[in-house]
Amino acid sequence: MTRDVYEYAVIRVVPKVERGELINAGVLLYCQPRDYLCARVGLDPVRLRALDPHADVDAVCRALEAYELACGERSGPLTGEPLGGRFRWLTAPRSTIVQTGPVHAGLTTDPDTELARLFDKLVRV
């Protein structure tokens, strides 16, 4: 089986940017040789409320869902962009509540399985 290079970034929620506390809430994975870009998200509202009791959970969930939507074929601002361009746009540094961490790389034979593994390891509690 051929292993291909992939890149990934953790999607995180930083409810009070000035404090720097964060919750991992998703993973974004891009594998150019397989023409693959996908995000998996999942927010733990209890953990979010522990960092910020006044956080707007619904708004954070919508922002997280935007990562999943941007990876798909639905109409939106990134429709028509190559997958690599979408990945770069989604991982660009931001100072908002929902942002991505640094980009990392690895090798995989199955991007779907790798995304699930990373999500379980880095996001699930």
C-alpha positions, 0 to 999 in steps of 0.5 A, a space after each residue: 500500500 502506498 502511503 501519502 503525505 497529509 497535512 493537518 491542523 487542530 481546530 481550537 476554541 479560544 473563548 477569551 483570546 487574552 487568556 490564551 486558554 483553549 479547547 481542541 474542537 476539531 481536526 482539518 486534514 488535507 492530502 493532496 495526492 488523494 485530492 482529499 480535504 475534510 474537517 471533523 468537529 465536536 464541541 464539548 459545551 461543558 468544557 467551553 462554559 468552564 473557560 467562559 461561562 458567558 460563551 455563546 455555544 450556538 455561535 461557536 458551533 456555527 463557526 466550527 460547522 463552517 470548517 466542515 462546510 468549507 471542505 465540501 462541495 456546497 456553494 460558498 466563498 471557497 467553492 471553486 478554489 482548489 483544495 490546497 487553497 482552501 486548506 491554506 485559507 482555513 489554516 491562516 492565522 486568526 485572532 478569533 475565538 475559533 482558529 486553527 493551530 499550527 500545521 503538522 504533517 504525516 503519512 497515511 494510506 487512508 485519510 478518512 481513517 487518519 482523520 478519525 484517529 487524530 480526532 479521537 486522539 486530539 479532540 475527544 476527552 
